[in-house]
Amino acid sequence: MRTERTLTRLDRVFARLDREPERPAHIDVPRMSRHRIVLFASTLAFYVAIVWAVVITSWLVRLDWQVMFFRPYQQWAEIHAFVDYYVVLGQRGPTAVMVAAWLGWRSWRQHTLRPLLALGVSLLLLNITVGAAKLGMGRLGPHYATSIGSNEMWLGGDIFPSGHTANAVVTWGILAYLASTPRARRWLSALSAVTSLGVGLATVYLGTHWLSDVLLGWAAGLLILLALPWFEPLIARSETWILDLRDRWRARQTAPAQLPPVPVEVPVRLKPCPVAAEDEAAAHEAASVAHSPRATIHLAPVPHTTRSERTPVTPVGSRRPPHPDRLARGAAPTARPLTGG
């Protein structure tokens, strides 16, 4: 008795991977809706408030110093090794390579460059905005602080906002942004939020950032993700241009090599010479006579003779020796004289 095998979740995953790459019929591209605009404005206001609170050396700066003096890396020293590895999830190099590998596979499966281009645009915005803010405000970190209770601004530092935190928000949040279904987007959003939150707290634990640096890093990364729909037309035009360039390059590689056309000379018609024309006509007439069919030769009628009446013809140089007793054909024999014995 034959029974059918029930496909497990792993079997369905491998069956999906075995399919030929195909471009999805509909790609859900996020748009700049009213809800997203409200979130963007609220996050931008939070960003400005954090900067202002640090600039005026408010209660937020006092909280930074209290956390620094608490020294979490000494209070919970047993998790120090784990935090050293976990904070790598916020470093730009390793995370960009991992996420780019996944999005590159998705681009190949879906025949679209949008995932890779969206990652590239988000990282470019991250480098420009966060880098400019770091250099512009120049805040020193906890390990390099010079005066207790000060905000350590404009002293040549580069930690405000936290680059690890902003990079974690953007790098892992882009997976949620590019999710193809609402359910996947919700799960990936929660996962990226927890990951970036852990990376920010890890930098505070290790003493490399103030708490306000981490808060500003979260806001900076979230602003980039919320602003990405404004760059979708640029991403679409870039994808079209790259694919057209690829098609032209392939057509140029597969086209047969074409040789340059050889110029053809136009023949010049010359006027015939009178003497040469007469010679050519005479030669043509002689050739027509020579190639004309031969006339039939009719023989004059003669009386028919039998074979016996024809004169024998002995071929010249016959090999038969002459014999005196041989008579010609048709001659009467003569009597031989009798001789006595």
Secondary structure by P-SEA (a helix, b strand, c coil): cbbbbbbcaaaaaaaaaacccccccccccccccaaaaaaaaaaaaaaaaaaaaaaaccaaaaaaaaaaaaccccccccaaaaaaaaacccccaaaaaaaaaaaaaaaaaaccaaaaaaaaaaaaaaaaaaaaaaaaacccccccccccccccccccccccccaaaaaaaaaaaaaaaacccaaaaaaaaaaaaaaaaaaaaaaaaaccccaaaaaaaaaaaaaaaaacccaaaaaaaaaaaaaaaaaaaaaaaaccccccccbbbbbbbbbbbaaaaaaaaaaaaaaaaaacbbbbbbbcbbbbbcccccccccccccccccccccccccbbbbbcccccc
